[in-house]
Amino acid sequence: MFNYEPPPTLLADRVILVTGAGSGIGQVAAKSFAAHGATVILLGRTISKLEAVYDDITQAGHPQPAIYPMNFETATPDDYEKLTSILNNEFGRLDGLLHNAGQLGTLTPIEHYDIKQWYQIMQVNLNAPFLLTKACLGLLKRTKEASIVFTSSNVGQKGRAYWGAYSVSHFGIEGLMQILADELETNATIRVNSINPGAVRTAMRVNAYPGENPQTIPLPEDIMPLYLYLMGPDSRKINGQALNAQEE
């Protein structure tokens, strides 16, 4: 695991948007950011799940989060602009953006891949992070050291049979991260990196590997040190890097 001991007030007074915040890694990341002082914007498509995370954060005595329901499958460019307009009115800036939402799709040969599902996976896993990042850049530029973190995958670094649109979308995420990091390196105080979580005990992992014993897989909490590091000031010089939350 990535070795980092974050101070308790690492993210104090920071405003961080987390996508896919209702479950899995996104849920745990949102709670971890809040526990270290951040005001977290919980973005996801299922209101009841977001409300449960909201309750957990407030009951723990952490900064009051905000909820923003959004379905990446159907969201239009105007929906992203509306989101950033609301964020601007409520917060005036954005210090961090964690792209965590994603869909697995079907593990099947390219020859048999359902075309409709291919478009859906690319929309959620690649187009949505592009649209959201583009819409949020103005808010991110208003803070002195903003951080954008994309979620990647092993199969976004080396293609593997049957992983189809999921794999291709994460190859695209790595490219988007590198391009954006290069563009912002000299003309903005925004750093851009990606995290490959590795094998983590989530519902998506169970769907991908149904025969695997989940007790042998780390929990999302176990990989949070890298997420906290990249969102905090200690990583201010890290830019354009594809990082692994676990040792390969």
C-alpha positions as CSV (number, residue, x, y, z in Angstrom):
1,M,0.0,0.0,0.0
2,F,1.0,3.6,-0.5
3,N,2.7,4.8,2.7
4,Y,1.5,8.2,3.9
5,E,0.3,9.5,7.3
6,P,-2.0,12.5,6.7
7,P,-2.3,15.1,9.4
8,P,-5.8,15.4,10.9
9,T,-6.4,18.9,9.3
10,L,-4.8,18.0,5.9
11,L,-7.8,19.2,3.9
12,A,-9.2,21.9,6.3
13,D,-11.2,24.6,4.5
14,R,-11.0,22.8,1.1
15,V,-14.0,22.2,-1.1
16,I,-13.8,18.9,-3.0
17,L,-16.2,17.3,-5.5
18,V,-16.4,13.5,-5.5
19,T,-18.2,11.7,-8.2
20,G,-19.7,8.2,-7.6
21,A,-19.8,9.3,-3.9
22,G,-22.8,7.0,-3.0
23,S,-20.9,3.8,-2.7
24,G,-17.6,2.0,-2.9
25,I,-14.3,3.9,-3.2
26,G,-16.2,7.2,-3.8
27,Q,-18.1,6.9,-0.6
28,V,-15.0,6.1,1.5
29,A,-13.0,8.9,-0.2
30,A,-15.7,11.4,0.5
31,K,-15.8,10.4,4.2
32,S,-12.0,10.4,4.4
33,F,-11.8,13.9,2.9
34,A,-14.5,15.2,5.3
35,A,-12.7,13.5,8.2
36,H,-9.6,15.5,7.3
37,G,-11.5,18.9,7.2
38,A,-12.9,19.2,3.7
39,T,-16.3,20.3,2.6
40,V,-17.3,17.5,0.2
41,I,-19.8,17.8,-2.6
42,L,-21.3,14.3,-3.0
43,L,-22.2,13.7,-6.6
44,G,-24.0,10.6,-7.8
45,R,-27.2,9.3,-9.4
46,T,-28.9,7.7,-6.4
47,I,-30.1,10.2,-3.9
48,S,-30.8,7.7,-1.1
49,K,-27.1,6.6,-1.2
50,L,-25.9,10.2,-1.2
51,E,-28.1,11.0,1.8
52,A,-26.7,8.0,3.7
53,V,-23.1,9.3,3.1
54,Y,-24.3,12.8,4.1
55,D,-25.7,11.5,7.3
56,D,-22.6,9.6,8.2
57,I,-20.4,12.7,7.6
58,T,-22.6,15.1,9.6
59,Q,-23.1,12.6,12.5
60,A,-19.3,12.2,12.8
61,G,-19.1,16.0,13.3
62,H,-17.2,16.8,10.1
63,P,-17.9,19.8,7.8
64,Q,-21.4,19.7,6.4
65,P,-21.3,18.2,2.9
66,A,-23.5,19.0,-0.1
67,I,-25.5,16.6,-2.3
68,Y,-25.8,17.0,-6.1
69,P,-27.7,14.2,-7.9
70,M,-26.6,13.7,-11.5
71,N,-26.8,10.8,-13.9
72,F,-23.8,10.7,-16.2
73,E,-25.6,8.5,-18.7
74,T,-28.0,11.2,-19.7
75,A,-26.3,14.5,-18.6
76,T,-25.9,17.1,-21.3
77,P,-23.2,19.8,-21.5
78,D,-25.8,22.3,-20.2
79,D,-26.2,20.1,-17.1
80,Y,-22.5,20.4,-16.3
81,E,-22.6,24.2,-16.8
82,K,-25.6,24.3,-14.4
83,L,-23.6,22.3,-11.8
84,T,-20.7,24.7,-12.0
85,S,-23.0,27.7,-11.8
86,I,-24.5,26.4,-8.6
87,L,-21.0,25.6,-7.2
88,N,-19.9,29.0,-8.0
89,N,-22.8,30.6,-6.2
90,E,-22.5,28.3,-3.1
91,F,-18.7,28.0,-2.8
92,G,-17.0,30.4,-5.3
93,R,-14.2,27.9,-5.9
94,L,-13.2,24.3,-6.1
95,D,-10.0,22.9,-4.5
96,G,-10.3,19.3,-5.6
97,L,-12.1,17.0,-8.0
98,L,-12.1,13.3,-7.7
99,H,-13.4,11.4,-10.7
100,N,-14.5,8.1,-9.3
101,A,-17.8,7.2,-10.9
102,G,-17.6,4.4,-13.4
103,Q,-19.4,1.4,-15.0
104,L,-18.0,-2.0,-15.7
105,G,-20.1,-3.2,-18.6
106,T,-20.0,-6.7,-19.8
107,L,-16.8,-8.8,-20.0
108,T,-17.1,-10.2,-23.5
109,P,-15.1,-10.3,-26.7
110,I,-15.0,-7.2,-28.9
111,E,-16.8,-9.2,-31.6
112,H,-19.8,-9.7,-29.4
113,Y,-19.8,-6.4,-27.6
114,D,-23.2,-4.7,-27.4
115,I,-22.9,-1.4,-29.3
116,K,-25.4,0.4,-27.1
117,Q,-23.6,-0.6,-24.0
118,W,-20.3,0.4,-25.5
119,Y,-21.6,4.0,-26.0
120,Q,-23.0,4.0,-22.4
121,I,-19.7,2.9,-20.8
122,M,-17.7,5.4,-22.8
123,Q,-20.2,8.1,-21.8
124,V,-20.0,7.5,-18.1
125,N,-16.3,6.5,-17.9
126,L,-14.7,8.9,-20.3
127,N,-17.0,11.6,-21.7
128,A,-18.4,12.5,-18.4
129,P,-15.0,13.1,-16.7
130,F,-14.0,15.3,-19.8
131,L,-17.2,17.3,-19.6
132,L,-17.1,17.8,-15.8
133,T,-13.4,18.7,-15.8
134,K,-13.9,21.2,-18.6
135,A,-16.8,22.8,-16.8
136,C,-15.0,23.0,-13.5
137,L,-11.6,24.4,-14.6
138,G,-12.7,28.0,-14.0
139,L,-13.6,27.1,-10.4
140,L,-10.4,25.1,-9.9
141,K,-8.2,28.0,-11.2
142,R,-9.5,30.2,-8.3
143,T,-7.6,28.4,-5.7
144,K,-3.8,28.4,-5.2
145,E,-3.2,24.6,-5.4
146,A,-6.1,22.6,-6.8
147,S,-5.9,18.9,-7.5
148,I,-7.7,16.8,-10.1
149,V,-7.6,13.0,-9.6
150,F,-8.8,10.6,-12.3
151,T,-9.5,7.0,-11.4
152,S,-7.8,4.5,-13.7
153,S,-7.3,0.8,-13.8
154,N,-4.8,-1.9,-14.6
155,V,-6.6,-2.6,-17.8
156,G,-6.3,1.1,-18.7
157,Q,-2.5,0.7,-18.7
158,K,-2.3,-2.7,-20.5
159,G,-5.2,-4.1,-22.5
160,R,-6.7,-7.4,-21.5
161,A,-9.0,-9.7,-23.4
162,Y,-12.8,-9.3,-22.8
163,W,-12.5,-6.0,-20.9
164,G,-13.9,-4.1,-23.9
165,A,-15.2,-0.5,-23.3
166,Y,-14.1,-0.5,-19.6
167,S,-10.5,-1.0,-20.6
168,V,-10.7,1.4,-23.6
169,S,-12.3,4.1,-21.5
170,H,-9.5,4.0,-19.0
171,F,-6.9,4.2,-21.7
172,G,-8.7,7.3,-22.6
173,I,-8.7,8.6,-19.0
174,E,-4.9,8.1,-18.9
175,G,-4.5,10.1,-22.1
176,L,-6.9,12.9,-20.8
177,M,-4.9,13.1,-17.6
178,Q,-1.6,13.4,-19.3
179,I,-2.8,16.0,-21.8
180,L,-4.5,18.1,-19.2
181,A,-1.5,17.9,-16.8
182,D,0.8,19.1,-19.6
183,E,-1.5,21.9,-20.6
184,L,-1.9,23.2,-17.0
185,E,1.7,22.7,-15.8
186,T,2.9,26.2,-16.8
187,N,-0.2,28.3,-16.8
188,A,-2.3,27.2,-13.8
189,T,-1.9,26.1,-10.2
190,I,-3.7,22.8,-10.9
191,R,-2.1,19.5,-10.7
192,V,-3.6,16.5,-12.5
193,N,-2.9,12.8,-11.7
194,S,-4.5,9.4,-11.9
195,I,-4.9,6.6,-9.4
196,N,-5.1,2.9,-10.2
197,P,-6.8,1.5,-7.0
198,G,-5.9,-2.1,-7.8
199,A,-8.1,-4.9,-6.4
200,V,-10.5,-3.4,-3.9
201,R,-13.5,-4.9,-2.1
202,T,-16.3,-3.2,-4.0
203,A,-19.5,-4.3,-5.8
204,M,-17.8,-3.7,-9.1
205,R,-15.0,-6.0,-8.1
206,V,-17.5,-8.7,-7.2
207,N,-19.2,-8.4,-10.6
208,A,-15.9,-8.7,-12.4
209,Y,-14.6,-11.6,-10.3
210,P,-17.6,-13.5,-8.9
211,G,-15.5,-16.5,-7.9
212,E,-13.0,-14.5,-5.9
213,N,-13.0,-14.6,-2.1
214,P,-13.7,-11.0,-1.1
215,Q,-12.0,-11.5,2.3
216,T,-8.7,-11.7,0.5
217,I,-9.1,-8.2,-1.1
218,P,-8.3,-4.9,0.6
219,L,-11.1,-2.6,1.7
220,P,-11.4,0.9,0.1
221,E,-10.3,2.3,3.5
222,D,-6.9,0.6,3.0
223,I,-6.1,2.6,-0.1
224,M,-7.1,6.1,1.1
225,P,-3.6,7.3,2.0
226,L,-2.8,8.0,-1.7
227,Y,-6.2,9.7,-2.2
228,L,-5.5,12.0,0.7
229,Y,-2.0,12.6,-0.4
230,L,-3.0,13.8,-3.9
231,M,-5.7,16.0,-2.5
232,G,-3.5,17.6,0.1
233,P,-0.6,20.2,-0.1
234,D,2.1,17.6,0.3
235,S,1.6,16.5,-3.3
236,R,1.8,20.0,-4.8
237,K,4.8,19.1,-7.0
238,I,3.2,15.8,-8.3
239,N,1.7,16.3,-11.8
240,G,1.0,14.1,-14.7
241,Q,1.6,10.9,-12.8
242,A,-0.2,7.6,-13.0
243,L,0.1,6.2,-9.5
244,N,-0.8,2.9,-8.0
245,A,-2.6,2.7,-4.6
246,Q,-1.2,-0.7,-4.1
247,E,2.1,-2.3,-4.8
248,E,2.0,-4.3,-8.1
